[in-house]
Amino acid sequence: MIKVYNPADGSLVGEAPEMTFSEVSAAIDRTCAAFPAWSRTLAKERGAKLRRWFELVSADRQAFAELMVKENGKCLSDAMGEVAYGLGFVEWYAEEAKRVYGDTIPTHAANAAVLVTKEPIGPTASITPWNFPFMMITRKVATALAAGCTMIIKPSEETPLTAYKLLDYAREAGIPEGVFEMVTGDPKSIGEAFTSDPRIQKISFTGSTAVGKLLARNCAETLKKMTMELGGNAPFIVFDDADIDTALAGLVSAKLRNSGQVCISPNRIYVQNSIYDAFAEKLKVAVERIRVDQGFQDEFVVGPLINQSAINKVDALVADAVSHGATVLSGGALARPDSLFYKPTILTNVPDTAQVCQTEIFGPVFPLYRFDTEEEVVDRANNTEYGLVAYAYTPDLGRSFRISRNIKSGMVILNSGSVGTESVPFGGVKQSGYGREGSYYGIQEYVSVKYTLMAGLDR
């Protein structure tokens, strides 16, 4: 069995099955066997089952949030926000199932008609991370099922309990065995089983760029379609014409969500020289007001990191930045000895040569960089292999359009620290992956386009 521990205090939260190769194979068989019937189910009926799943989970959202606090460590308000976010995808795709439209095209042949239809791509698989154990499941499963695909999921070994609870509610909602399957166990062997099976037509993966590249290489053997949301190194740019308090609020909210363990978390904070010192001091005041504690609190708190490896990584990045000349303005150490709680940390005068500039931090660290001109900061923001999201604060409309056009990123967020909702396309460019999740664009990742020529219409 896989034992799941609370990162806040080390207590045992629960267990999940560590499946054998034969059990994983049987689950894949069920996923593939269920596809023909599910793909022929009326879109309205698929939508109704998703809607019922939405209603059942909605009625018990507090229990889901509390389970996430225990197995993930995020604070309760953060977990409740994730439940609302994740349920949005189930509701959206329950409705979107009926809107996978095709086309008719003016014919190129006399006495013929040209039809374009969109058909479910087939059985699909997904591998999800630990940082959003609720939303990652609902976003992927709801999209696939709405399109008429079946899906088998491997959730993270760190946080499988929320995933299995969602599966239980899906069964209660009438989503059959095989249509939505779940496996847990050795990541390497399960990943190889997914990628090597020619019946699986698509894999959706959220995780590190390194693992994404490995999956892509393995999927090449069977030419599977892939959606990959990989690493990030988000720039957060504050120009001197921005409202500092608004920018600070957006930064703190975006950075400290899930203790900074978010792919869209601001990673490189560029502040224009003329406001740099004032911004840093105000940020220090704002950050030091926030408590570091376990998640069951009335107010927002910064919870623990997921495991000791995460602590070691953050600690090493801070030490490296200091060795390159950065100054620790606040934090820079464990909040309490022998724990997974790390103080929110502000680093000033960070040079671009520090590792933290080119590494996804995944922790509550604010590295502040100075800049002088728009052209300079855009060049520096683009100087990364990643391109998931970029943030900028400025009231200048012309500059906003230039930033949107010139930043190499799948998403550009102007004057806000909030990125996601179910109605927008989420995804990156460069080594942050490809494909989109959410919105109309998300369901298009699960269909294949078929062209039909109907000739002989004069008979």
JOURUR-V912967 format. One record per residue. RES is the residue in three letters. PSI is psi in degrees with one decimal (999 if undefined). BURIAL is # if it has 16 or more other ideal C-beta (glycine too) atoms within 10 Angstrom, else .. D_FIRST is the distance of its C-alpha to the first C-alpha in Angstrom with 1 decimal. Layout:
RES:PSI:BURIAL:D_FIRST  RES:PSI:BURIAL:D_FIRST
//
This chain:
MET:149.8:.:0.0  ILE:119.3:#:3.8  LYS:134.0:.:6.2  VAL:123.7:#:9.5  TYR:147.4:.:12.7  ASN:118.8:#:16.3  PRO:-16.0:#:18.4  ALA:-35.8:#:21.4  ASP:0.4:.:20.6  GLY:4.8:.:17.2  SER:152.1:.:16.0  LEU:125.0:.:12.6  VAL:-39.2:#:12.8  GLY:-172.2:#:9.7  GLU:153.2:.:6.2  ALA:153.4:#:5.8  PRO:139.0:.:4.8  GLU:97.0:.:4.9  MET:147.5:#:8.3  THR:169.4:.:10.8  PHE:-40.8:.:14.3  SER:-34.8:.:15.8  GLU:-39.9:.:13.6  VAL:-43.2:#:14.6  SER:-40.2:.:18.1  ALA:-37.6:.:18.4  ALA:-39.3:#:17.6  ILE:-41.2:#:20.2  ASP:-42.5:#:22.5  ARG:-39.5:#:22.3  THR:-42.4:#:23.0  CYS:-38.7:#:26.0  ALA:-29.8:.:27.3  ALA:-14.9:#:27.4  PHE:-48.4:#:29.5  PRO:-46.6:.:33.0  ALA:-42.9:.:33.0  TRP:-39.1:#:31.5  SER:-23.7:#:33.9  ARG:-6.2:.:36.8  THR:138.4:#:35.9  LEU:140.9:.:38.5  ALA:-37.3:.:37.8  LYS:-38.0:.:38.8  GLU:-39.9:.:36.2  ARG:-42.8:#:33.4  GLY:-36.7:#:34.6  ALA:-38.5:#:34.7  LYS:-39.7:#:31.1  LEU:-39.5:#:30.2  ARG:-39.8:#:32.6  ARG:-38.9:#:31.0  TRP:-45.0:#:27.5  PHE:-46.4:#:29.4  GLU:-42.1:.:31.0  LEU:-44.4:.:28.0  VAL:-40.0:#:26.0  SER:-38.4:.:29.3  ALA:-16.9:.:29.7  ASP:31.7:.:26.4  ARG:-31.5:#:26.5  GLN:-41.1:.:26.5  ALA:-39.3:.:23.1  PHE:-43.4:#:21.7  ALA:-43.5:#:23.5  GLU:-36.2:.:22.3  LEU:-40.1:#:18.6  MET:-39.0:#:19.4  VAL:-40.5:#:21.2  LYS:-45.1:#:18.2  GLU:-19.9:#:15.6  ASN:-34.4:#:18.3  GLY:-10.5:#:21.1  LYS:157.2:#:24.0  CYS:162.3:#:26.7  LEU:-41.3:#:27.1  SER:-36.2:#:30.2  ASP:-44.0:#:28.5  ALA:-40.6:#:25.6  MET:-38.1:#:28.2  GLY:-38.6:#:30.0  GLU:-39.6:#:27.0  VAL:-45.9:#:26.6  ALA:-42.5:.:30.3  TYR:-48.3:#:30.2  GLY:-39.5:#:27.3  LEU:-28.9:#:29.0  GLY:-35.8:#:32.2  PHE:-39.4:#:30.8  VAL:-44.8:#:29.8  GLU:-44.5:#:33.3  TRP:-49.3:#:35.1  TYR:-19.7:#:33.6  ALA:-34.0:#:34.1  GLU:-36.8:.:37.8  GLU:-20.0:#:37.8  ALA:-33.2:#:36.7  LYS:2.4:.:40.3  ARG:27.0:.:41.8  VAL:82.2:#:40.7  TYR:151.2:.:44.4  GLY:-159.2:.:46.2  ASP:159.7:.:49.8  THR:140.9:.:53.1  ILE:137.4:.:55.0  PRO:130.5:.:58.8  THR:150.1:.:59.5  HIS:-0.6:.:60.8  ALA:141.0:.:62.3  ALA:144.9:.:65.0  ASN:38.6:.:64.0  ALA:161.2:.:60.3  ALA:148.3:.:57.5  VAL:121.8:#:54.6  LEU:142.2:.:51.2  VAL:120.6:.:48.1  THR:158.4:.:44.9  LYS:122.8:#:41.3  GLU:147.4:.:38.6  PRO:137.6:#:34.8  ILE:-25.6:#:33.7  GLY:-166.5:#:31.1  PRO:140.0:#:27.3  THR:163.1:#:25.6  ALA:157.4:#:22.4  SER:145.5:#:21.3  ILE:123.8:#:19.2  THR:153.9:#:19.2  PRO:178.8:#:19.0  TRP:-17.0:#:17.7  ASN:-23.3:#:21.2  PHE:75.1:#:22.0  PRO:-16.9:#:18.8  PHE:-57.4:#:21.1  MET:-37.8:#:24.2  MET:-34.7:#:22.8  ILE:-51.0:#:21.2  THR:-39.6:#:24.4  ARG:-43.3:#:26.8  LYS:-46.3:#:25.4  VAL:-45.7:#:24.6  ALA:-40.1:#:27.8  THR:-48.9:#:30.0  ALA:-47.5:#:28.7  LEU:-37.0:#:28.9  ALA:-36.2:#:32.3  ALA:-13.5:#:33.6  GLY:8.9:#:32.7  CYS:157.7:#:29.7  THR:159.9:#:26.3  MET:137.7:#:23.3  ILE:132.1:#:19.7  ILE:138.7:#:17.8  LYS:104.5:#:15.1  PRO:168.0:#:14.6  SER:145.0:#:13.9  GLU:-20.3:#:10.5  GLU:-32.7:#:12.5  THR:60.0:#:13.4  PRO:-13.1:#:11.6  LEU:-40.2:#:12.3  THR:-40.0:#:16.0  ALA:-45.3:#:15.7  TYR:-32.7:.:13.9  LYS:-40.4:#:16.6  LEU:-38.5:#:19.2  LEU:-42.3:#:18.2  ASP:-43.4:.:18.6  TYR:-32.4:#:22.0  ALA:-41.0:#:23.0  ARG:-42.7:.:22.5  GLU:-30.3:.:24.7  ALA:-6.2:#:27.2  GLY:9.5:.:27.6  ILE:116.6:#:25.9  PRO:162.4:.:25.0  GLU:139.6:.:22.0  GLY:-40.6:#:22.5  VAL:-40.6:#:24.6  PHE:111.3:#:21.6  GLU:159.5:#:18.2  MET:139.0:#:15.0  VAL:146.7:#:12.4  THR:147.7:#:9.5  GLY:-148.4:#:8.6  ASP:118.9:#:11.2  PRO:-40.3:.:14.2  LYS:-48.7:.:16.8  SER:-36.6:.:16.1  ILE:-42.8:#:15.6  GLY:-41.8:#:18.7  GLU:-37.0:#:20.6  ALA:-41.3:#:19.8  PHE:-48.7:#:21.2  THR:-28.5:#:24.2  SER:-18.7:.:25.3  ASP:116.7:#:25.4  PRO:-14.9:.:29.0  ARG:-27.9:.:28.4  ILE:120.0:#:26.6  GLN:-16.7:#:29.7  LYS:146.0:#:28.5  ILE:131.9:#:25.7  SER:127.1:#:25.6  PHE:134.6:#:24.0  THR:123.1:#:24.1  GLY:-154.1:#:23.4  SER:155.2:.:25.2  THR:-38.5:#:28.3  ALA:-46.6:.:27.1  VAL:-36.9:#:24.1  GLY:-41.1:#:26.4  LYS:-40.4:.:28.9  LEU:-45.5:#:26.5  LEU:-40.9:#:25.5  ALA:-41.2:#:29.2  ARG:-43.7:.:30.1  ASN:-36.5:#:27.6  CYS:-21.8:#:28.7  ALA:-28.6:.:32.3  GLU:-32.6:.:32.0  THR:10.0:.:31.7  LEU:47.5:.:33.6  LYS:146.8:#:31.0  LYS:145.8:#:32.1  MET:146.2:#:30.1  THR:124.6:#:29.9  MET:122.2:#:28.8  GLU:108.3:#:28.9  LEU:-148.9:#:28.5  GLY:163.5:#:29.6  GLY:160.0:#:32.4  ASN:61.6:#:35.2  ALA:125.6:#:37.0  PRO:146.0:#:40.6  PHE:107.3:#:41.9  ILE:127.3:#:45.7  VAL:111.9:#:48.0  PHE:160.5:#:51.7  ASP:-7.3:.:54.5  ASP:-0.1:.:55.6  ALA:156.2:#:52.3  ASP:113.6:.:52.0  ILE:-42.5:#:50.1  ASP:-39.5:.:48.6  THR:-43.0:.:47.2  ALA:-40.8:#:45.8  LEU:-44.9:#:44.2  ALA:-43.6:.:42.6  GLY:-40.4:#:41.1  LEU:-49.3:#:39.9  VAL:-42.2:#:38.2  SER:-46.3:.:36.5  ALA:-36.9:#:35.3  LYS:-39.8:#:34.3  LEU:-0.2:#:32.4  ARG:130.2:#:30.3  ASN:35.9:#:26.7  SER:30.4:#:28.1  GLY:1.9:#:29.5  GLN:63.4:#:26.2  VAL:136.9:#:27.7  CYS:-26.5:#:29.0  ILE:10.9:#:32.3  SER:136.7:#:32.8  PRO:125.9:#:36.3  ASN:-35.7:#:36.0  ARG:112.1:#:39.7  ILE:106.4:#:42.1  TYR:122.1:#:45.7  VAL:130.5:#:48.4  GLN:143.1:#:52.1  ASN:-41.9:.:54.1  SER:-21.3:.:56.5  ILE:3.8:#:53.7  TYR:-52.8:#:51.2  ASP:-42.3:.:52.0  ALA:-39.9:.:52.3  PHE:-44.5:#:49.0  ALA:-42.9:#:47.2  GLU:-41.1:.:48.6  LYS:-37.6:.:47.8  LEU:-40.6:#:44.2  LYS:-45.5:#:43.9  VAL:-44.7:.:45.1  ALA:-43.5:#:42.8  VAL:-39.2:#:39.6  GLU:-9.8:.:40.4  ARG:-19.8:.:40.7  ILE:126.8:.:37.0  ARG:151.2:.:34.8  VAL:118.5:#:31.5  ASP:171.1:#:29.2  GLN:158.2:#:25.9  GLY:-17.7:#:26.0  PHE:75.2:.:27.1  GLN:159.6:.:30.8  ASP:-29.7:.:33.8  GLU:171.2:.:34.8  PHE:134.2:#:33.2  VAL:161.0:#:31.6  VAL:118.7:#:30.0  GLY:-168.5:#:26.4  PRO:161.7:#:24.2  LEU:166.4:#:23.2  ILE:-33.5:#:19.6  ASN:179.2:.:18.9  GLN:-33.5:.:21.1  SER:-37.9:.:21.8  ALA:-42.0:#:23.4  ILE:-45.9:#:25.5  ASN:-40.1:.:26.7  LYS:-48.2:#:27.7  VAL:-44.2:#:29.7  ASP:-40.5:#:31.3  ALA:-38.7:.:32.4  LEU:-40.5:#:33.9  VAL:-45.1:#:35.9  ALA:-40.7:.:37.1  ASP:-41.9:.:38.2  ALA:-42.7:#:40.1  VAL:-39.4:.:41.9  SER:-21.7:.:42.8  HIS:5.0:#:44.4  GLY:-0.6:.:46.5  ALA:157.2:#:44.5  THR:135.7:.:44.9  VAL:107.2:#:42.3  LEU:-30.2:#:43.9  SER:146.3:#:41.1  GLY:-137.8:#:37.7  GLY:17.9:#:36.4  ALA:171.0:.:34.1  LEU:144.8:#:31.1  ALA:-26.5:#:31.9  ARG:148.1:.:30.7  PRO:148.6:.:29.9  ASP:44.1:.:26.4  SER:177.7:#:24.9  LEU:14.9:#:23.8  PHE:123.2:#:26.9  TYR:133.8:#:29.6  LYS:137.5:#:33.1  PRO:129.5:#:34.5  THR:131.9:#:36.7  ILE:123.9:#:40.0  LEU:126.0:#:41.4  THR:158.9:#:45.1  ASN:45.0:#:47.2  VAL:128.6:#:44.3  PRO:154.6:.:45.6  ASP:-12.9:.:44.4  THR:-14.1:.:43.8  ALA:147.0:#:40.8  GLN:-32.8:.:37.3  VAL:-20.6:#:36.4  CYS:-26.3:#:38.9  GLN:13.2:.:37.1  THR:136.6:#:33.5  GLU:116.4:#:31.2  ILE:-50.5:#:30.8  PHE:50.4:#:27.8  GLY:171.9:#:28.9  PRO:58.3:#:31.7  VAL:130.1:#:34.5  PHE:95.5:#:37.9  PRO:121.4:#:39.9  LEU:129.5:#:43.5  TYR:144.2:#:45.9  ARG:150.1:#:49.6  PHE:161.1:#:51.5  ASP:-48.9:.:55.1  THR:161.1:.:55.5  GLU:-45.6:#:53.7  GLU:-41.1:.:54.1  GLU:-48.6:.:52.6  VAL:-32.9:#:49.5  VAL:-43.1:#:48.8  ASP:-43.5:.:49.0  ARG:-37.9:#:46.6  ALA:-35.9:#:44.2  ASN:-8.0:.:44.1  ASN:65.2:.:43.7  THR:153.9:#:40.0  GLU:-13.3:.:38.0  TYR:162.5:#:36.2  GLY:57.8:#:37.7  LEU:-60.5:#:35.4  VAL:152.4:#:37.4  ALA:144.5:#:40.5  TYR:147.2:#:42.0  ALA:143.5:#:45.7  TYR:118.8:#:47.9  THR:141.5:#:51.6  PRO:-4.3:.:54.1  ASP:114.5:.:56.0  LEU:-43.2:.:55.7  GLY:-44.2:.:56.9  ARG:-38.7:.:54.5  SER:-45.0:#:51.6  PHE:-38.3:.:52.5  ARG:-41.8:#:52.9  ILE:-46.8:#:49.5  SER:-39.2:.:47.8  ARG:-37.6:.:49.7  ASN:-21.1:#:49.4  ILE:131.0:#:45.8  LYS:88.1:#:43.5  SER:148.1:#:40.6  GLY:-23.1:#:39.0  MET:136.8:#:39.5  VAL:122.5:#:42.3  ILE:117.2:#:42.3  LEU:125.3:#:45.7  ASN:32.3:.:46.3  SER:153.3:.:42.9  GLY:5.5:#:39.5  SER:130.6:.:37.7  VAL:-57.5:#:36.6  GLY:149.2:#:34.5  THR:165.2:.:35.0  GLU:-18.5:#:34.3  SER:2.2:.:37.9  VAL:152.9:.:38.1  PRO:120.3:#:36.9  PHE:127.3:#:34.3  GLY:172.6:#:34.0  GLY:-176.5:#:35.5  VAL:-178.6:.:37.7  LYS:-136.9:#:37.9  GLN:18.0:#:34.6  SER:2.4:#:33.0  GLY:-168.5:#:32.5  TYR:162.0:#:34.2  GLY:164.5:#:34.2  ARG:148.1:#:34.1  GLU:144.0:#:31.9  GLY:156.6:#:33.5  SER:-169.9:#:37.0  TYR:-38.0:.:39.0  TYR:-31.5:.:38.1  GLY:-42.3:#:34.3  ILE:-21.7:#:34.7  GLN:-19.9:#:37.1  GLU:-13.0:#:34.2  TYR:13.9:#:32.9  VAL:155.4:#:36.2  SER:147.3:.:38.5  VAL:126.3:.:42.2  LYS:128.9:.:44.4  TYR:130.2:.:48.2  THR:126.3:.:50.2  LEU:120.1:.:54.0  MET:95.0:.:55.8  ALA:172.6:.:59.1  GLY:28.9:.:62.0  LEU:-6.6:.:62.3  ASP:-0.6:.:66.0  ARG:999:.:65.9
//
